[in-house]
Amino acid sequence: MPPPQKGYKTISHHDVQYRWIMRNQRGVNELVVEAKAPVNGQLLIAELPRIVSWDMVTEAIDFGNANGWKPNESGKPFHCKRVRGSFVPVEAP
């Protein structure tokens, strides 16, 4: 069964559709991104600073695609963190 649609926003980046949501888990801002079409694809989970901008969504997608995130294949979530203006990969908590 596909995940619930409520709260997710759609973005088209480089002609690919993604769904994303911003949430606060454990007092930390997190961005969760997944490909819109496939079900059970790999998630991108990015830890963000307190002040967030819309550009961080596309930056996180670009970083994930360049560093091994496969949104069309199932697998463990790809985790990254924004540090000093750029994203770095991190181990899952």
ABEGO torsion letter per residue (X at the ends): XBBBABGBBBBBBGGBBBBBBBBBBGGBBBBBBBBAABBGBBBBBBBBBABBBAAAAAAAAAAAAAAGBBAABBEBBBBBBBBGGBBBBBBBX
